[in-house]
C-alpha cells in the first residue's frame, strides 16, 4: 500500500479520554499513523509523548488541520 505524506502528517485532538485518563489527555494534539486495518475497525493509531503508537477508538479524536508553521514545529520535535 502506498502511503502519502498527508496521511503521515495528520493530526487529531483528543475529545474523550474516558477509561484512558492515564494514556490520553482531552484537548491534546496527537500525530497519527496511517493504519488501514485500524481504520476498517473504527480505530485510529496515535503517537504519544514517548514516541510509541497505540490504537484507540476513532471517536475519541477529532481530525484537525494545522497551519504549516505549527505542523512543522510539531514534527520537528517528533
Kinemage of the C-alpha trace (Angstrom):
@kinemage 1
@onewidth
@group {chain A} dominant
@subgroup {mainchain}
@vectorlist {calphas} color= white
{ca unk a 1} P 0.000 0.000 0.000
{ca unk a 2} L 1.313 3.433 -0.921
{ca unk a 3} L 1.093 5.986 1.903
{ca unk a 4} L 1.114 9.652 1.011
{ca unk a 5} L 2.697 12.454 3.026
{ca unk a 6} L -0.676 13.862 4.088
{ca unk a 7} L -1.517 10.561 5.798
{ca unk a 8} L 1.824 10.535 7.595
{ca unk a 9} L 1.458 14.083 8.879
{ca unk a 10} L -2.139 14.194 10.031
{ca unk a 11} L -3.145 15.399 13.455
{ca unk a 12} L -6.111 14.903 15.749
{ca unk a 13} L -7.220 16.397 19.039
{ca unk a 14} L -8.442 14.149 21.847
{ca unk a 15} L -12.072 14.856 22.783
{ca unk a 16} L -12.759 11.852 25.045
{ca unk a 17} L -10.324 10.034 27.329
{ca unk a 18} L -12.884 8.178 29.462
{ca unk a 19} L -11.293 4.941 30.636
{ca unk a 20} L -7.868 6.024 29.339
{ca unk a 21} L -7.161 9.013 31.576
{ca unk a 22} L -3.569 7.875 32.133
{ca unk a 23} L -2.928 7.485 28.396
{ca unk a 24} L -4.880 10.299 26.732
{ca unk a 25} L -5.357 13.979 27.530
{ca unk a 26} L -8.502 15.788 26.418
{ca unk a 27} L -7.525 18.782 24.293
{ca unk a 28} L -4.101 17.407 23.440
{ca unk a 29} L -2.968 17.233 19.817
{ca unk a 30} L -1.705 13.833 18.661
{ca unk a 31} L 0.037 12.875 15.442
{ca unk a 32} L -1.497 9.894 13.675
{ca unk a 33} L -0.036 6.991 11.758
{ca unk a 34} L -1.857 5.653 8.715
{ca unk a 35} L -3.200 2.183 9.512
{ca unk a 36} L -5.779 0.837 7.088
{ca unk a 37} L -6.597 -2.179 9.265
{ca unk a 38} L -7.214 0.025 12.303
{ca unk a 39} L -9.397 2.371 10.237
{ca unk a 40} L -11.506 -0.547 8.996
{ca unk a 41} L -12.129 -1.458 12.639
{ca unk a 42} L -13.096 2.065 13.753
{ca unk a 43} L -9.711 2.727 15.329
{ca unk a 44} L -7.074 5.394 14.868
{ca unk a 45} L -3.372 4.973 15.600
{ca unk a 46} L -1.834 7.892 17.528
{ca unk a 47} L 1.697 8.597 18.740
{ca unk a 48} L 2.124 9.503 22.402
{ca unk a 49} L 4.856 11.575 24.029
{ca unk a 50} L 7.104 8.530 24.405
{ca unk a 51} L 7.125 8.109 20.632
{ca unk a 52} L 5.140 4.866 20.804
{ca unk a 53} L 1.959 4.430 18.769
{ca unk a 54} L -1.303 2.980 20.052
{ca unk a 55} L -4.726 2.331 18.539
{ca unk a 56} L -7.809 3.873 20.141
{ca unk a 57} L -11.429 4.246 19.067
{ca unk a 58} L -11.528 6.915 16.367
{ca unk a 59} L -14.484 8.655 18.017
{ca unk a 60} L -12.169 9.709 20.865
{ca unk a 61} L -10.491 12.145 18.467
{ca unk a 62} L -11.375 14.940 16.087
{ca unk a 63} L -9.221 15.457 12.977
{ca unk a 64} L -7.675 18.911 12.672
{ca unk a 65} L -5.752 20.768 10.012
{ca unk a 66} L -2.871 22.809 11.376
{ca unk a 67} L -1.223 25.866 9.882
{ca unk a 68} L 2.025 24.843 8.151
{ca unk a 69} L 4.355 26.535 10.721
{ca unk a 70} L 2.588 24.754 13.611
{ca unk a 71} L 2.722 21.407 11.803
{ca unk a 72} L 6.423 21.864 11.087
{ca unk a 73} L 7.117 22.774 14.711
{ca unk a 74} L 5.301 19.679 15.993
{ca unk a 75} L 7.033 17.398 13.509
{ca unk a 76} L 10.467 18.809 14.382
{ca unk a 77} L 10.189 17.551 17.975
{ca unk a 78} L 8.905 14.128 16.997
